[in-house]
Amino acid sequence: MTTTFHNLVLTRFFTGMAQVQMAICLPIWVDTFAPLDKKSLWMTCLTGAVGLGMVIGYIGAATISSFTDWEWSFYV
């Protein structure tokens, strides 16, 4: 847990830096490795997986928080 605003901003910065790699690298990876007729399907699946992962994370955190203290979501 962070106790200062600066730690919160720094943590959010590094989270954003980790997630931006998906936005930059996924299209290049798909263009390089996907068959020509399947590129749009590959891009759809990979882009959808990013959003689905966020949804599953929020649902999981909400479920854990409903049974325990909200801090347990960070320990799982």
Summary of the structure (lengths in Angstrom):
residues: 76
radius of gyration: 16.9
end to end distance: 14.1
largest distance: 51.1
contacts: 151
relative contact order: 0.08
helix: 87%
strand: 0%
